[in-house]
Amino acid sequence: MTEEIEFIIDSTKESMNGSIAHLEKSFLNIRAGKASPAMLGSVFVDYYGSQTPLAQIANMNVPDARTITIQPYEKSMLQPIEKAIMVANIGFNPMNNGDVIIISVPPLTEERRRDLTKQAKAEAEDAKIGVRNARKDANTEIKKLEKEGTSEDICKTAEDEVQNLTNSFIKKIDDILAHKEAEIMKV
């Protein structure tokens, strides 16, 4: 195969890996009943006039499967953190004891589990779209090379390789989704 085609295939693989990485990151924000600091990843606190991620201004711990504790580096940040968690609208009710903020993670209802499963399926579908777009871009580049004089056989082999990559990444996404669904539905 030519260097151009190898480059196209490598960049396609990189793009598809990016879709998988994004999916895994998205799945961290979909809670599955167990407490995790990642659940608070979308919380931004007004820290001296700028919106700052909660993880940068406080220490977060998970003492047990149903509790998250947040210890701000500055005690004066207790109220702003509490307010930011409420504003983030992620379904948590923070309690402030003067030193730390304690969040009890409620068990998921059956309806909430179904909603989270739908959300997970939508994220997986977005990842599949990303993989298919990478395939489309690669095939467009390969067709361009064929018009520029690259052998038809080499181009056909490259297209087959891109399709095999696509199939393997779609299967990987389905496996990740199945794992996440099982995690969400486990009571």
Contacts in CASP RR format, 6 or more apart in sequence:
PFRMAT RR
TARGET T0000
AUTHOR 0000-0000-0000
METHOD contacts of the structure
MODEL  1
MTEEIEFIIDSTKESMNGSIAHLEKSFLNIRAGKASPAMLGSVFVDYYGS
QTPLAQIANMNVPDARTITIQPYEKSMLQPIEKAIMVANIGFNPMNNGDV
IIISVPPLTEERRRDLTKQAKAEAEDAKIGVRNARKDANTEIKKLEKEGT
SEDICKTAEDEVQNLTNSFIKKIDDILAHKEAEIMKV
1 154 0 8 1.000
1 157 0 8 1.000
1 158 0 8 1.000
2 145 0 8 1.000
2 150 0 8 1.000
2 154 0 8 1.000
4 141 0 8 1.000
4 145 0 8 1.000
4 150 0 8 1.000
5 142 0 8 1.000
5 145 0 8 1.000
5 150 0 8 1.000
5 154 0 8 1.000
5 155 0 8 1.000
5 158 0 8 1.000
8 138 0 8 1.000
8 141 0 8 1.000
8 142 0 8 1.000
8 145 0 8 1.000
8 158 0 8 1.000
8 162 0 8 1.000
9 138 0 8 1.000
9 158 0 8 1.000
9 161 0 8 1.000
9 162 0 8 1.000
9 165 0 8 1.000
11 138 0 8 1.000
12 134 0 8 1.000
12 135 0 8 1.000
12 137 0 8 1.000
12 138 0 8 1.000
12 162 0 8 1.000
12 165 0 8 1.000
13 165 0 8 1.000
15 130 0 8 1.000
15 134 0 8 1.000
15 137 0 8 1.000
16 130 0 8 1.000
16 131 0 8 1.000
16 134 0 8 1.000
16 165 0 8 1.000
16 166 0 8 1.000
16 169 0 8 1.000
19 127 0 8 1.000
19 128 0 8 1.000
19 130 0 8 1.000
19 131 0 8 1.000
19 134 0 8 1.000
19 169 0 8 1.000
19 173 0 8 1.000
20 127 0 8 1.000
20 169 0 8 1.000
20 172 0 8 1.000
20 173 0 8 1.000
20 176 0 8 1.000
22 127 0 8 1.000
23 123 0 8 1.000
23 124 0 8 1.000
23 126 0 8 1.000
23 127 0 8 1.000
23 173 0 8 1.000
23 176 0 8 1.000
24 176 0 8 1.000
26 123 0 8 1.000
26 126 0 8 1.000
27 120 0 8 1.000
27 123 0 8 1.000
27 176 0 8 1.000
27 180 0 8 1.000
28 36 0 8 1.000
28 38 0 8 1.000
29 38 0 8 1.000
29 39 0 8 1.000
29 41 0 8 1.000
29 42 0 8 1.000
30 116 0 8 1.000
30 119 0 8 1.000
30 120 0 8 1.000
30 123 0 8 1.000
30 180 0 8 1.000
30 184 0 8 1.000
31 39 0 8 1.000
31 105 0 8 1.000
31 108 0 8 1.000
31 116 0 8 1.000
32 108 0 8 1.000
32 116 0 8 1.000
32 180 0 8 1.000
32 183 0 8 1.000
32 184 0 8 1.000
32 186 0 8 1.000
33 65 0 8 1.000
33 105 0 8 1.000
33 107 0 8 1.000
33 108 0 8 1.000
33 184 0 8 1.000
34 65 0 8 1.000
34 105 0 8 1.000
35 62 0 8 1.000
35 64 0 8 1.000
35 65 0 8 1.000
35 66 0 8 1.000
35 67 0 8 1.000
35 68 0 8 1.000
35 103 0 8 1.000
35 105 0 8 1.000
36 62 0 8 1.000
36 68 0 8 1.000
37 55 0 8 1.000
37 60 0 8 1.000
37 61 0 8 1.000
37 62 0 8 1.000
37 68 0 8 1.000
39 68 0 8 1.000
39 90 0 8 1.000
39 92 0 8 1.000
39 105 0 8 1.000
40 54 0 8 1.000
40 55 0 8 1.000
40 60 0 8 1.000
40 68 0 8 1.000
40 70 0 8 1.000
40 85 0 8 1.000
40 88 0 8 1.000
40 90 0 8 1.000
40 103 0 8 1.000
41 53 0 8 1.000
41 54 0 8 1.000
41 55 0 8 1.000
42 88 0 8 1.000
42 90 0 8 1.000
43 53 0 8 1.000
43 54 0 8 1.000
43 81 0 8 1.000
43 84 0 8 1.000
43 85 0 8 1.000
43 88 0 8 1.000
43 90 0 8 1.000
44 51 0 8 1.000
44 52 0 8 1.000
44 53 0 8 1.000
44 54 0 8 1.000
44 84 0 8 1.000
44 88 0 8 1.000
45 51 0 8 1.000
45 52 0 8 1.000
45 53 0 8 1.000
45 54 0 8 1.000
45 57 0 8 1.000
45 77 0 8 1.000
45 80 0 8 1.000
45 81 0 8 1.000
45 84 0 8 1.000
46 52 0 8 1.000
46 80 0 8 1.000
46 84 0 8 1.000
47 56 0 8 1.000
47 57 0 8 1.000
47 77 0 8 1.000
47 80 0 8 1.000
54 60 0 8 1.000
54 70 0 8 1.000
54 81 0 8 1.000
54 84 0 8 1.000
54 85 0 8 1.000
57 72 0 8 1.000
57 73 0 8 1.000
57 74 0 8 1.000
57 77 0 8 1.000
57 81 0 8 1.000
58 70 0 8 1.000
58 71 0 8 1.000
58 72 0 8 1.000
58 73 0 8 1.000
58 77 0 8 1.000
58 81 0 8 1.000
59 70 0 8 1.000
59 71 0 8 1.000
59 72 0 8 1.000
59 73 0 8 1.000
60 68 0 8 1.000
60 69 0 8 1.000
60 70 0 8 1.000
60 71 0 8 1.000
61 68 0 8 1.000
61 69 0 8 1.000
61 71 0 8 1.000
62 68 0 8 1.000
62 69 0 8 1.000
63 69 0 8 1.000
65 105 0 8 1.000
66 104 0 8 1.000
66 105 0 8 1.000
66 107 0 8 1.000
67 102 0 8 1.000
67 103 0 8 1.000
67 104 0 8 1.000
67 105 0 8 1.000
68 102 0 8 1.000
68 103 0 8 1.000
68 105 0 8 1.000
69 100 0 8 1.000
69 101 0 8 1.000
69 102 0 8 1.000
69 103 0 8 1.000
70 81 0 8 1.000
70 94 0 8 1.000
70 100 0 8 1.000
70 101 0 8 1.000
70 102 0 8 1.000
70 103 0 8 1.000
71 99 0 8 1.000
71 100 0 8 1.000
71 101 0 8 1.000
72 78 0 8 1.000
72 81 0 8 1.000
72 101 0 8 1.000
75 98 0 8 1.000
75 99 0 8 1.000
78 96 0 8 1.000
78 98 0 8 1.000
78 101 0 8 1.000
79 96 0 8 1.000
81 94 0 8 1.000
81 101 0 8 1.000
82 94 0 8 1.000
82 96 0 8 1.000
82 101 0 8 1.000
85 92 0 8 1.000
85 94 0 8 1.000
85 101 0 8 1.000
85 103 0 8 1.000
86 94 0 8 1.000
92 103 0 8 1.000
92 105 0 8 1.000
93 103 0 8 1.000
93 104 0 8 1.000
94 101 0 8 1.000
94 102 0 8 1.000
94 103 0 8 1.000
95 101 0 8 1.000
95 102 0 8 1.000
95 103 0 8 1.000
95 104 0 8 1.000
96 102 0 8 1.000
108 116 0 8 1.000
108 184 0 8 1.000
113 184 0 8 1.000
113 185 0 8 1.000
116 184 0 8 1.000
117 181 0 8 1.000
117 184 0 8 1.000
117 185 0 8 1.000
120 177 0 8 1.000
120 180 0 8 1.000
120 181 0 8 1.000
120 184 0 8 1.000
121 177 0 8 1.000
121 181 0 8 1.000
124 173 0 8 1.000
124 174 0 8 1.000
124 176 0 8 1.000
124 177 0 8 1.000
127 173 0 8 1.000
128 170 0 8 1.000
128 173 0 8 1.000
131 166 0 8 1.000
131 169 0 8 1.000
131 170 0 8 1.000
131 173 0 8 1.000
132 166 0 8 1.000
134 166 0 8 1.000
135 162 0 8 1.000
135 163 0 8 1.000
135 165 0 8 1.000
135 166 0 8 1.000
138 162 0 8 1.000
139 159 0 8 1.000
139 162 0 8 1.000
142 155 0 8 1.000
142 158 0 8 1.000
142 159 0 8 1.000
142 162 0 8 1.000
143 155 0 8 1.000
145 155 0 8 1.000
146 152 0 8 1.000
146 155 0 8 1.000
END
